[in-house]
Amino acid sequence: MRRLALFFLLLALAVAAQQPAPPTYTKPELRAELLAMRDEDQAVRKRWLADRDNPHINDEMRTMNARHVARVQEILRDDGWPTVAMVGKDGSGAVWLILQHATPEVIKASLSLMTAAVDRGDLGGGL
């Protein structure tokens, strides 16, 4: 019985040793914030799709958009476009997801940072 337990322990250790280490990010708090904004954005839009004429959901979405876009503008001003090393591919992509709901002027002002992020591989350039 002890040999069997030891075998399974060694097997578990061998499997664990083969697993890649989880990625580390230079700005994990920012990554968590961006992913939380992305998740909130998608949850509100899902509710909106089910009830587009609901004035409460429409107000909630407008308020959320304004709050998220303002925060992303702060991030872009302070740090530039968040890189994959800083926040991961999904964190960098969350910035674009949020900016899609900004005014054309804000999007245009962010375009050079976005283009550089695509060129570096921090953001997908496909449609």
Backbone as a ProteinNet text record, in pm:
[ID]
protein_1_A
[PRIMARY]
MRRLALFFLLLALAVAAQQPAPPTYTKPELRAELLAMRDEDQAVRKRWLADRDNPHINDEMRTMNARHVARVQEILRDDGWPTVAMVGKDGSGAVWLILQHATPEVIKASLSLMTAAVDRGDLGGGL
[TERTIARY]
81.9	0	87.5	197	286.8	353.7	389.9	454.1	358.5	233	133.2	114.2	107.8	94.5	216.8	335.6	458.2	461.3	416.3	410.2	322.2	203	111.8	165.7	234.1	296.1	403.3	487.9	591.9	532.6	426.1	358.8	300.9	237.3	180.2	289.6	401.4	513.1	570.2	580	632	538.1	408.1	310.7	317.5	323.5	330	456.2	566.5	692.1	686.7	600.8	590.5	496.2	415.7	322.5	399.2	366.6	435.3	395.4	487.6	458.7	356.1	267	170.2	244.8	192	261.3	263.5	368.3	376.4	368.4	306	286.9	350.5	400.8	466	365.1	239.7	134.3	10.6	19.4	-94.4	-219.3	-203.6	-321.3	-393.7	-318	-377.9	-446.9	-384.4	-445.8	-579.9	-583.2	-708.1	-813.8	-774.3	-869	-924.4	-836.3	-881.2	-974.6	-940.9	-1026.2	-1160.4	-1160.8	-1287.4	-1373.7	-1310.8	-1385.7	-1441.3	-1359	-1405.8	-1524.7	-1515	-1622.9	-1750.7	-1737.2	-1855.2	-1916.7	-1833.2	-1878.8	-1961.3	-1907.4	-1975.9	-2105	-2105.8	-2226.7	-2339.2	-2306	-2408.3	-2458.1	-2368.6	-2411.5	-2496.5	-2467.7	-2550.7	-2693.4	-2703.9	-2837.9	-2906.8	-2828.9	-2884.5	-2937.9	-2865.1	-2911.2	-3045.3	-3067.9	-3193.2	-3307.6	-3274.6	-3377.7	-3333.5	-3318.8	-3262.6	-3343.6	-3470.3	-3554.2	-3563.7	-3494.1	-3498.7	-3416.3	-3481.3	-3406.5	-3303.1	-3328.4	-3232.2	-3102.9	-3117.6	-2997.9	-2923.7	-2997.3	-2933.2	-2856.7	-2915.5	-2845.8	-2722.9	-2738.8	-2626.4	-2511.7	-2545.7	-2442	-2371.3	-2446.3	-2383.1	-2290.2	-2336.7	-2255.4	-2129.8	-2146.2	-2031.7	-1932.3	-1981.7	-1892.7	-1810.5	-1876.6	-1806.4	-1699.8	-1732.1	-1638.1	-1519.3	-1548.3	-1440.9	-1351.2	-1410.8	-1331.3	-1243	-1296.9	-1216.5	-1097.7	-1120.7	-1010.9	-906.4	-951.6	-857.8	-776.4	-838.8	-764	-654	-684.2	-581.7	-466.2	-501.2	-398.6	-310.8	-373.4	-297	-207.4	-257.5	-178.5	-58.8	-83.3	21	120.5	72	155.2	169.3	96.9	89.6	-1.9	-0.2	-83.7	-27.4	-108.4	-56	-5.3	117.1	178.8	137.5	165.4	139.7	221.6	344.5	427.6	365.5	299.4	238.6	110.1	20.6	-116	-166.7	-84.3	-129.1	-202.9	-216.4	-285	-430.8	-496.1	-635.7	-650.5	-555.6	-560.4	-541.9	-447.3	-425.5	-547.8	-607.3	-727.8	-846.7	-850.9	-960.7	-960.5	-841.9	-832.9	-904.9	-880.8	-947.2	-1097.9	-1138.5	-1280.6	-1349.9	-1288.2	-1346.4	-1343.4	-1233	-1222.5	-1322.5	-1372.1	-1472.2	-1596.5	-1618.6	-1738.1	-1709.5	-1591	-1552	-1600	-1586.7	-1619.9	-1516.1	-1551.6	-1453.5	-1326.9	-1340.4	-1224.1	-1127.6	-1182.7	-1098.7	-1030.2	-1105.3	-1046.2	-934.2	-959.1	-857.8	-733.6	-752.5	-639.2	-558.3	-621.7	-555.3	-494.2	-520.5	-482.1	-332.4	-249.2	-104.4	-56.4	-109.4	-72.9	-122.2	-242.9	-301.4	-220.2	-181.4	-101.7	32.7	95.5	223.2	204.8	92.2	64.4	47.8	-17.7	-32.6	104.2	182.7	316.7	406	392	471.1	416.5	293.5	231.2	153.7	133.1	59.2	-92.7	-132.1	-274.4	-292.1	-395.3	-422.6	-467.7	-423.9	-459.6	-571.8	-622	-727.5	-861.8	-951.3	-1087.8	-1171.9
-118.6	0	126.6	123.6	238.1	262.5	153.9	167.3	230.9	192.4	248.6	397.7	435.6	576.3	655.6	597.6	662.4	677.5	575.3	580.8	697	709.8	817.2	954.9	963.4	1089.7	1129	1035.3	1063.2	1096.4	1026.4	1055	1196.2	1235.3	1370	1476.1	1452.1	1546.8	1557.8	1446.4	1447.1	1524.5	1505.3	1577.4	1726.5	1760.1	1900.9	1967.7	1895.8	1952.4	1980.7	1910.2	1930.5	2044.5	2089.7	2198.5	2329.4	2409.1	2538.2	2626.9	2709.3	2803.3	2904.5	2947.4	3047.9	3175.9	3248.2	3369.1	3473.1	3551.3	3662.6	3791.2	3890.1	4017.3	4127.3	4229	4337.4	4428.8	4424.7	4507	4420.6	4325.9	4236	4306.4	4414	4487.2	4554.6	4611.6	4674.5	4568.9	4453.5	4344.1	4305.4	4289.5	4253.3	4360.7	4485.5	4595.8	4593.5	4574.6	4571.9	4453.7	4337.9	4221	4237.8	4302.7	4329	4426.1	4527.8	4621.1	4548.7	4463.1	4384.6	4297.4	4230.1	4140	4217.3	4332.7	4416.1	4463.5	4508	4553.6	4444.2	4325.6	4217.4	4174.8	4177.8	4141.1	4240.8	4369.1	4471.2	4460.6	4440.3	4429.2	4304.8	4198.5	4077.5	4105.8	4177	4213.4	4309.7	4402	4497.8	4426.8	4328.1	4254.4	4185.7	4144	4077	4175.5	4302.7	4401.3	4541	4561.8	4685.9	4811.4	4796.3	4913.6	4950.9	4878.9	4905.6	5031.1	5139.2	5263.8	5250.9	5166.7	5149.3	5085.1	4984.1	4919.3	5015.5	5092.7	5190.1	5294.8	5343.2	5439.1	5376.1	5252.6	5181.5	5165.7	5133.2	5113	5244.8	5353.6	5483.2	5525.5	5507.2	5543.5	5458.6	5328.7	5237.4	5274.4	5299.5	5336.6	5459.3	5561.1	5685.4	5659.5	5580.4	5549.8	5469.6	5366.2	5281.2	5356.6	5433.8	5508.1	5610.4	5679.2	5776.7	5707.7	5591.1	5518.3	5471.8	5421.7	5378.3	5497.1	5613.4	5731.2	5765	5752.1	5773.7	5674.9	5548.8	5444.7	5475.5	5510.2	5540.5	5661.3	5761	5881.6	5849.6	5768.2	5740.5	5632.7	5527.9	5410.5	5379.9	5447.8	5407	5285.4	5222.9	5103.9	4990.4	4928.8	4819.5	4703.2	4662.7	4555.9	4419.5	4316.8	4179.5	4148.5	4196.6	4173.8	4237.9	4351.3	4420.8	4353	4320.1	4280.1	4156.5	4095.3	3980	4021.7	3926.6	3952.8	3993.2	3923.3	3954.9	4091.3	4130.7	4263.1	4372.7	4352.5	4449.4	4457	4341.4	4339.2	4404.9	4399.4	4463.9	4614.8	4672	4815.9	4848.8	4771.5	4794.9	4773	4670.4	4643.6	4765.2	4823.5	4940.1	5062	5081.9	5198.3	5194.6	5078.3	5071.5	5152.1	5177.1	5248.2	5394.8	5441.2	5580.6	5664.3	5794.3	5884.5	5867.9	5903.8	5896.3	5977.6	6087.6	6170.6	6096.4	6026.8	5950.9	5835.7	5768.2	5657.9	5710.4	5821.1	5879.4	5919.9	5976.8	6017.8	5897.2	5780.6	5657.7	5577.3	5616.5	5537.1	5510.1	5609.5	5586.5	5485	5490.7	5392	5253.4	5248.7	5121.4	5060.8	5142.4	5095.3	5040.7	5110.8	5063.6	4931.5	4916.8	4791.3	4675.7	4700.7	4597	4562.5	4663.7	4640.1	4559	4579.3	4506	4365.7	4339.9	4212	4208.3	4324.2	4331.5	4332.4	4354.6	4361.8	4302.6	4221.6	4164.4	4271.8	4263.4	4365.5	4324.1	4201.3	4153.6	4209.5	4195.6	4242.2	4128.2
0	0	0	80	84.5	-50.3	-117	-248	-348.6	-342	-433.2	-405.6	-279.7	-242.5	-288.3	-267.6	-311	-462.7	-533.5	-679.5	-724.9	-665.9	-706.1	-668.7	-557.3	-519	-620	-656.5	-755.4	-891.6	-927.7	-1053.9	-1053.5	-945.9	-934.6	-941.8	-876.3	-881.6	-1022.1	-1092	-1229.1	-1321.5	-1305.6	-1388.4	-1357.4	-1229.8	-1190.4	-1244.6	-1246.7	-1295.7	-1445.2	-1518	-1662	-1697.8	-1602.9	-1629.4	-1640.4	-1740.6	-1750.6	-1633.2	-1591.3	-1483.5	-1533.2	-1446.6	-1490	-1528.6	-1626.5	-1670.2	-1557.8	-1558.3	-1464.8	-1545.5	-1487.7	-1555.7	-1472.2	-1538.1	-1465.4	-1397	-1442.3	-1380	-1355.1	-1262.7	-1240.3	-1188.5	-1111.5	-1062.3	-1177.7	-1270.1	-1387.4	-1473	-1487.3	-1563.3	-1502.3	-1371.8	-1303.8	-1324.7	-1319	-1341	-1483.7	-1581.2	-1721.4	-1748.7	-1694.2	-1715.4	-1645.1	-1529.8	-1460.6	-1542	-1601.2	-1685.7	-1808	-1868.4	-1983.5	-1945.8	-1833.3	-1791.5	-1760.8	-1696.2	-1670	-1801.1	-1893	-2024	-2093.1	-2094.9	-2165.8	-2094.7	-1963.3	-1888.3	-1913.9	-1912.5	-1938.3	-2081.6	-2176.1	-2316.1	-2340.1	-2269.9	-2282.9	-2234.5	-2121.1	-2071.7	-2167.5	-2225.6	-2320.2	-2445.2	-2494.4	-2612.2	-2587.7	-2464.2	-2430.4	-2405.4	-2383.3	-2347.6	-2390.3	-2520.2	-2574.2	-2542.6	-2517.6	-2493.1	-2345.8	-2260.2	-2117.4	-2087	-2043.5	-2019.7	-1907.8	-1809.9	-1700.7	-1751.5	-1837.5	-1892.5	-1984.8	-2063.6	-2152.1	-2071.5	-1962.4	-1876.2	-1811.8	-1765.3	-1703.2	-1802.6	-1926.3	-2027.4	-2059.3	-2072.5	-2100	-1985.8	-1863.5	-1746.8	-1740.1	-1761.7	-1760.1	-1870	-1991	-2102	-2065.8	-2013.4	-1979	-1872.9	-1771.9	-1663.5	-1716.9	-1796.6	-1848.6	-1946.1	-2035.4	-2134.1	-2063.1	-1962.6	-1888.7	-1821.3	-1763.8	-1697.9	-1799.6	-1914.1	-2018.2	-2068.3	-2081.7	-2124	-2022.1	-1892.5	-1789.6	-1806.8	-1828	-1844	-1965.2	-2076.6	-2198.1	-2178.3	-2107.2	-2081.5	-1990.9	-1887.1	-1788.3	-1832.1	-1898.4	-1928.4	-2076.5	-2162	-2301.7	-2313	-2429.6	-2447.5	-2363.1	-2276.4	-2194.1	-2280.1	-2255.2	-2333.9	-2280.2	-2358.6	-2315.4	-2190.3	-2184.5	-2065.3	-1941.9	-1960.6	-1847.5	-1800.9	-1897	-1860.1	-1933.2	-2016.2	-2093.6	-2219.8	-2310.2	-2436.8	-2412	-2317.9	-2289.7	-2222.6	-2140.7	-2079.6	-2182.3	-2273.2	-2380.4	-2471.4	-2500.6	-2583	-2516.1	-2382.7	-2309.7	-2332.1	-2348.4	-2374.1	-2504.7	-2608.4	-2736.2	-2724.7	-2654.9	-2637.1	-2575.2	-2476.6	-2409.6	-2500.6	-2572.3	-2660.9	-2775.8	-2810.6	-2917.3	-2883.7	-2756.9	-2713.7	-2682.7	-2721.4	-2701.6	-2819.6	-2805.4	-2915.6	-3026.2	-3148.9	-3257.8	-3228.2	-3156.9	-3124	-3030.8	-2932.5	-2839	-2912.5	-2997	-3073.8	-3163.1	-3230.5	-3318.7	-3239.2	-3120.1	-3037	-2990	-2980.8	-2934.4	-3048	-3170.4	-3286.5	-3296.2	-3268.2	-3281.2	-3177.2	-3056	-2954.1	-2993.2	-3049.1	-3091.5	-3205.5	-3300.9	-3414.5	-3367.7	-3275.8	-3221.9	-3147.3	-3076.6	-3005	-3103.4	-3214.8	-3317.7	-3375.4	-3405.8	-3462.4	-3368	-3237.3	-3139.2	-3113.3	-3157.6	-3131.5	-2999.5	-2938.7	-2813.4	-2836.3	-2959.5	-2993.8	-3132.1	-3149	-3280.3	-3376.7	-3498.8	-3597.3	-3690.2	-3676.1	-3765.1	-3729.3	-3823.4	-3799.6	-3747.6
[MASK]
+++++++++++++++++++++++++++++++++++++++++++++++++++++++++++++++++++++++++++++++++++++++++++++++++++++++++++++++++++++++++++++++

